[in-house]
């Protein structure tokens, strides 16, 4: 029964299969995104807008360490999908065991370094002035839970590689729901402030890991590893590292972007402008959840069929995924263009007894956020091609083109733009950098993907 789940990746109609894989992934990402969104709304209303900015400062560091787990997970899951497609279950088991060992070794080491250099890292990522103290409180508590999050991210991708998207969805929902409930208890009822927000987040990671352990130890998983599978295997490590480095590089660049933007915006408009970007950042996570869901659903389908040498199905999955993702991206685009002020207002307290400084910050955010949101998301309808194109190369084990295309938008285009345009256009230059980078990256990815399809997926042997 468990084996049949992975075999469906190579036999069911692509459209039906993509919906079956993408809908649970989208729901899981939606719930996680709602968690981030509502968490920010709770923090903004119950603690203050500066607290949102403080959390935004911490995210690059904690997410980068957690992304190590995601990188190992996606790199290994590509191997697992192709190994299952080729009928090589032992390689899949060995890969999974190596993923666990590697995730623990790397993330625990990084957390130790992150705690050691906390006072230097927080200001470097924009935690200056009034932002520093709340950022440090959140940073230290959340960092202790980051290895749990890394294991969750790694395990979730493996569950999806087995063809079990519903279980992967539940694994994403549990920590989100838990975090929101604990937010209410710790922040609103117990009045723990930033301590409460941080402990709620960390407890959510632990709940997620508990469920993932249950999945792999139960009958639901076909990957029943033994102690011998945990021993590091050099060829497997090399392949995991090459493919996982794509995800890691993307997150590393994301962390650099947070660092740059938090500092650039702080210099342009102080903490209130950092708070504007914090809201935009939450919407970048939340609004695009269906597009990311289609991308996540696409990965195991493409990987399994590539391993099974069913190239026609790989090609069909590419076109279908781009079509579905483009449709949902266009819907998201319309909503963001029509209601930017209403969306920004959700994050701000409407209490009349707020301190004058907080009232001024809220007014600044409402004045600046709508235009920023419209510009940042201006190219949303076309990003499906860029995301699916980069994901295809990662799914089929082509690390170098996957890396280059993944870095195209944020690394090769966005960072130079955001370093140059603000000198001439100020705050406007920051927001314009987003759509310009999207358009350029989509053009490059489209050309490269078309060339690879014509060369490598024209016929099925």
N, C-alpha and C positions, 0 to 999 in steps of 0.2 A: 504493500500500500504506500509506504513512504517513498519507495523507488519510483512509483508511477507518477508522483507529484513532479519530480524533476523531468521525467520523460515527456510530460505534457508540453514542456517548453519547445520540444521538437516536433510536435504533432498537431496541436490545436491550431485553428485559423488565427492568423496574426492579429487581426483586428480584435477578435474576441479575447485572445490571450493578452494583448496589451491592456485592454480595459480591465481584465482580471488582475493583472499585475499592478497597473497604474492607480486604480481606484483606491485599494488599500494603502498604497504608498502615499497617495495624495491626502487621504484622510489622516494618516499618521503625521505627515508633515503639517497639515492644517492644524491639528490639535497641538502639535509642538509650537507652531507659529502663534496660535491663539494664546498659548501659555506665555510666550515671550511678550505678546501684545498686551494681554490682560495684566501680566506681571508688571509691565511698565506703567499701565494705567493705575494699578493699585499703588505702586511706588510713587507715581507722580501726584496722585490725589491724597495719599496718606502720609507721605514723607516730604515730597516736594520735587520740583523740576530739576533742581541740582542733583538730587539722588538719581534721577534717570541718567543724567550726564555722568555720574560716578560709575554706574553700572556699565555704561557704554565704554568707559575708559578701561575697565577690567576685562571686557569681552575678548579683545584681541589676544591677551596672554592666555586666558583659560581656554579659549576656543582653539588656539594654536596647539596647545598640549593635547586637548581632546581630539584635535584633527589628526594627531599621530595615530590614534586608534582607528579613526575613519580611514586614513591612508592605508594602514596595514589591512584593514577590513576589505576595502574596495580592491586593493592590489591582490590580496589572497582570494577574494571572491571571484575575480576574473579567472584565476587559475582553477578554482573549484568548479565554476560553471562549465569551462571548457573540458575539464577532466571528466565530469559527469556526462557531458555530451559525447565524449570519446570512450566512455565505459571504463575509465581508469579510476575506480573508487579509492584505491589505496593512496594515490597521489592526492586526492581530495582530502582524505583523512590526515595525511602528513602535513598538508598545507594548513589545515585548521589548527592542528596542534602547535605548529610553528607561529601562527598568528597570535595565539594566546600568550605564549612565552615572550615573544617579541614585544607585544603591547605592554605587558607588565614591566619588563626591563626598561623600556624606553620612557614610559610615562612617569613611573616612580622617580626615575633619575631627573627628569625635567621638572617635576613638582618640587623636588629638593632644591634645585637651582632657582626656581621661581620664588620660593620662600626666602632663600638666602639674599636675593637681590631685589626684594619687594620695594624698598624705599627708593631705588634707582629706576625701576621699571615703571612704577605708577606715574611719576612726573613725565617720564619719556613718552608715555602714551596719552598725555594731555591732562593728567590728574594734578592740576596745579590750583593754587588759591583755595577757594572754598570747596573745591571738588576733592582735594587730597584725602582728608580724613574719612569721609564716607566711602571713598573708593578703596582705601586700605582695609577698612573693616570688611567690606564685601569680598575683596580680593583674597584675603588670608583664609577665610572660612570656605569659600567656594573652591579654592585650589586643593584643599584636602579631599574634596569629592571628585576632582577631575579624573583620576585613574578609573573610578567607577564609570564615569561618562565615556571614557575612551574604550573600555571593555564593552559598554553598551553599543557604541557606534560600530565597533568591530563585529560584535555578535549579530547585530541587526542586518548587516550586509550579507553575512553568511546565511542567515535564515532566508533571506530573499534569493540567494543563489541556489538554495535547495528547492525553490519553487513554492515557498510557503509565505506568500505576501500577507495573509491575514494575521499570522502570528507576528510578523515584523511590524504590522500596523499596531497591534495591541502593545507591543514592546515600546512603541513611541508614545502611545496614549497614556500609559500608566504613570510615567514620571510627570507628565504635563498636568494631569488631573490632580495628582498628589501634591505637586508644587503649588497649584492654585488654592487648594484647600488649606495647605499649611501657611500660605501667604496670609489668608484671611485670619487664621488662628494666631500666627506669630506676630503679624504686623498690626492688624486691626484690634484683635481682642487682647493680646498680651502686650501690645505697644512696644515691641522690641526694635522697631525702626530698621536700620540697615542690617543689624544682626539677624532679625527675623527673616528678611528677604533672602539673606545668604544661606541660613540654615534650611529654609524651605527648598531652595534650589538644590542643595547638597543632598537632602533627604530624598528628593525626587530621583536623583541619579542612582541612589542605593536601591530604591524600589524597582527601577528599570532593570538593574543588574540581577536582582532576585528573580524576576520573571524570565530573563534570558537564560539563567542557569536552570530554571525549571524546564524550559523548552528543550535544551540540549541533553538533559538527564532523563527526559521522558521518552515515551515511544514515538513522539511526534517527529523527532529528528532521525535522519538516516546516517548522520555523521557521529558514530559511536567511537570516540577516540580512546586510545590506550596510553599508558605512561610513555611507551616508546615513541609515540607521535609528538611528544613535547620537545624532544631533542632537536636542536637546531640543525637544519640541513642546508648546506651552502647553496646548491643550485636553486632550491625553493626560496631561500632568503633573497637571493639575487633577483629572482623574478618578482617576488613580492615588493622588494625595494624599488625596482625599476618602475613598476606599474603604480605602486603606492605613492611614489615620489610625485606623481602628477597631482594627486589630491593634496599632498602635503605642501607642494609648491603653491598651489592655488590658495590654500589657507594662509601660508606664510605671506604671500602677496596681499591677501586680505588684511592681515595684521599690520603690514606696512602701511596699507591705505588708511586704516583706522588711525595709526600713529600720525601720518601726514595730515589727514583731514582734521583730526582733533586739534593738532597744533596750528595748522593754517587758519582754521575757523576761530580758534581762541584768540589768535593774533588779530583777526579781522573784526571780531565782535564780542570777544569774551565768552564767559560761561553760557550766556543765553543762546549764542549761535551754536555752541557745541550741543546744547539741548535740542536745537532744531535738527541737527544731523542725527542725534540719538533717535528722534521720532522717525526720520527718513530711514534710518538703518533698520528700525523695527518693521517698517512697511516693506523694505526690501526682502526681509525674511518672510513676512506674512503674506503679502499680496501675490507673490509668485509661487505659492505652494502647489497649485495644480501643474504648473510647468515642470517644477522639480519632481513632482510625483510621476509624471509621464517619463521623465529622464530616468528615474530610479526603476520604473517598471520595464523600461527598454533594455537596461543593462544585462540582466540575466538571459533575456530572450536572444539578444544578439550574440552574447558569449556562448550560450549553449549550442545554438545553430551553427556558429562558426566552428566550434569544436567538432560538431557532427558533420561538417563539410556540406551543409545545406545553404549554399550561398544565395539562392533565390529567396529563401525565407529571411536571411539577414538583410538583403536589399529591401524587401517588402517591409520589414520592421522599421528600417530607417525612414522610409517615406511616410509610413503610417504614423510613426511617433512625431515627426515634424508637423504633420497635418493636425493631429490632435493637440499638440502643444501650442501651435500657432492660434488655434481657435480659442483656447482658454486664455492665452496671453492677451488676445484682443479684448476679451470681456473684462479682464482685470484693468487693462488700459483705459477703457471707457469709464469704469467706476472711479478710478483715481483722477481722471481729468475732470469729472463732474463734481466730485465731493471732497476736494483737498482740505478746505477749511473745516468742514465737519469732522473729518478724520483727525486732523491735528487737535481739535478741541477735545476729543475723547481723552487725551493724555493729560489734560490740565484740570486742576481743581477749580470749581466754581464757587468755593466758599468766599464769603464777603469779609471774613475776619483775618484774611491772610496778611502777613507782613508786607509793607510797601515794596520791598525788594522782590518778593515773590510775585506780587501783582504786576510789577514792571517786567519781570522775566516772562510771565504768561502773555502779556500784551505783545512783547517782542516776538515770541514764538508764533503767535497767531498772525502777526503781520508778515513774517518772513517764510513760514512753512508752506503755504499754498503754492507760491511760485516755485519754490525749491522742489516740491513734490512733483509738480507738472513737468519740470525740466528733467529731473532725474529719471522719470519713467516715460519720457517722450518716445523712446525707441522700443518700448516693451513688445509690440506686436511682432517684431522680427527676431527676437532673441532666441526663439525656439530652434532655429537653424544652427545657431552658434553652440547652444548647449547640447543638442542631440549629436551634432557633428563631432564635437570633442569627446563626448561619451562613447561614440562608436569605436574610436581608436583605442580607448581604454578597455572597452569590453572585449575586443578581439586580440588584446595583448600587444598592441603596437605603442610602446611606451613613448618614444621620441615625438612622433606627431601628436600624440595625446597631450604630452607636456607642452609642446609649443602652442597648440591651439587653445589649451586651457589658460595659458599665460597671455595669450594675444590681447584679450580685452583689458584685463586689469594691469598687467605688467608692461606690455609693449606699447599700449596706447594710453590707458587712463593715467598712469603715474606721470609720464611726461606732460600730458595735458594739464593735470592738476597742479603741476609745478610751474607751468608757464602762464596759463590763462589768468589766474588770480592777480598776477602782476599787472595785467592790462585791464582786467574787468572786475577785479575785486571779488566779492561774494558771488556775483553772477558767473564768473569764470569757473568757480568750483562746481556749480550745478550744471553748467553746459558741458563740462568734461564727461559726464556720464553718458548722455545720448550720442555724443560724437564717438566715444570709444565703442559703444554698442554697434553703431553702424559700420565702423571700420573693421571690427572683429568679425562681424557677420559676413561681410564681403570676403574676407580672407578664408574663413572656415568653409563657406559655400564653394569656393573655387577648389580648395584642397580636397574636400569630401567628394565632389564630382569627379575629380581626377582619380581618386582611389577606387571609387565604385566602378568606373570604366575599366580600370586596370585589373582589379582583383576580384570583382564580384559579377563579372559578365556571364559566367557559366558555372554550373555545378558539376564537378567531376563525377 
